[in-house]
Amino acid sequence: MFIITKYTYKKVKAPAGRHVMPNTYSQLYVQIVFAVKYRQNLISKNNREELHKYITGIVQNKEQKMLAIFCMPDHIHIFVNIKPAISISDLVRDIKANSTKFINDSNWVKGKFSWQEGFGVFSYSKSHIDNVVNYILNQEEHHKTKSFKEEYLDFLKKFEVEYNDKYLFEWIE
């Protein structure tokens, strides 16, 4: 029996009475949404592409597949094909921590940049990939008629996610 590790093949002997699975197969597509702390408009159009590339690198270094990403000035949408080897919470934690450091080290904002605590995550079937990618890539147009708050609450309702208003993002009205 062979087990594939990152770059090599190793022959291993399965423990008596146990079968070693050489691979795990999955098809998990999730959209992750989170906001800039206090919903401040801190992500400029000038820096957006560089931030997209940086966050895509984080996702790829975690061996996940980026399908779409778009940063609005006050929030971000990330659509990934995620493998079950990593938890969504761990992936989001790493994206937030590393991108915060990157933004602060790049001096893109006066003061200190940070993301709000928490995030939304919504799952999709393979048949929805094109629609979700188009939705994410057209965020600027979409937000001409709908606020982030309206959009986020619509997601929670559409996906029938139970929530407490007390623990939603801090909204700027």
N, C-alpha and C positions, 0 to 999 in steps of 0.2 A: 504494500500500500504506500502511496506517495501523498505527501501534504505539501501544498504550495505555500512557501513563505514569500516575503516581499520580492526577493530576487533569485532565490535558489529553490531547488527541489530537494526535500529531505525524505529519506525512506524511514518510516517509523513503524513500529509494531503496535498494533492496537492492543489495549489491555484485554486480558481474558474475558470473554463474554461481552465485549463492547465493540461497537462498530464506529470507526472514525469517519466522519463526513469530510470529504475533501473540499467541498465548497458549499456555500449557502447562496441561494438564488432569491432575488427579491425584485419587486417593482413598486417602489415607493416614491411618489412625487408630492412634494410639499412646498407651499408658499409660506414664507416667513415674513412677518411684517413687524417692524418696531420703529420707535420714534426717537428723535433727538430730545434730550432732557429739556423739560419745560416746553417742548414743542417749538423751540426757537428755530428760526430760519437760518441755519448755520452752514448748510451744504450748498455752496455756490455752483452755478453752472460751469464756471471755469475749472473747478476741481472735480466735477462729477465723474468724468471719464477715468481719471487717474484713480479715484476711489473705487469705481467699478472694477478696474483691473486689479487693484490691491485685494479687494474682498474676494474676487474670483480666484486669486492665487491662494488665499486662505482656504477656501472651499476645496480647491484641487489638492492642496497639500494635505488635507484631511481625507483624501482619496474619495471625494464626492464629486458629482457632476453638476456644474452650474448650467442651468437652462435659460435663465433670464435674471437680470438685475436692473433696478432703476432706483436712483436716489432723488427724491424730491427735496426741497430745502429743509423740510422738517421731519421726514420719515423715509423709510426704505422698504422696498419689496424685493425679496430674493426667492427665486424658484429653483429648487434643486431636486435632483434624483439622488435620494439618500440611501445608503447601504445600512443594514441593521447593525453593523459593527460599531457604529457611533450613535450616541443618543442625540436627539435634536437639541436638547438643552445644552449639551456639551459643545455642539457645533455653534450654536448661537452665542454661547459664552465666549468661545474663542474668536468668533467674528467681531463681537462687540469689543472685547479687550484689545485685540490687535489693531483693529481699525481706529479705535480711540487713541491709542498710542501713536499710530501713523499720522492721524490728523493733528494731534498736539505737537508731535515732533516736526511736522511740516509748517507749523505756525499759520494755519489757515484761518483761525479765528482769534479774536482778542479774548484773553482769558483762557479758561479751560473748557475743552469740548468733552461731552460725555453723552452716552445714550441713556434713555430712561430705562428703568428696571422693567422687566417683563417683555413679552412678545406675544404675537398671535401666530399660530401655525394652522394651516388648513390643507387637507389632503385632497388629491385629485386622482382620477383614473387616467390611464394612458390616452384615452380618446379626447381628453380635455387639454392636452399639452399645448397645442397650437393656440387655442383660445386664451389660455392663461398667459402664455408668452406674449401674445399681442396685447392683452390687457396691461401687463406690466410695462411693456415698452411704450405704451401710449399714455402713461400716467400724466404727463403735462396736459394733454388734451382733456383727459378725464377730469382732472381737478379744476378745470375752468368752470365746471357746473356742479361739482360736489366736493365738499370739504373732506379732509382726512377723517375727521370725527364721524361724519355721515358714512363715509366709505367703510371705516372700521366697524361701526355698529351694524352696518348692512352685512358684513362678513359674519359677525357673531350670530346674527339672526338667520342668515341663509344656511349656515352650517349647524344651526341649533345648539350653539355653545352657551351653556349656562354661565352667567357672569354676575358680578356684584359691581354696581356703579362706583362704589368706594375704591375698587382696585383697578379701575381703568386708567389709561394714561392721563397725565395731567394736561388738561385741555386749555388752550388759550382762546378765549372767546372774543 
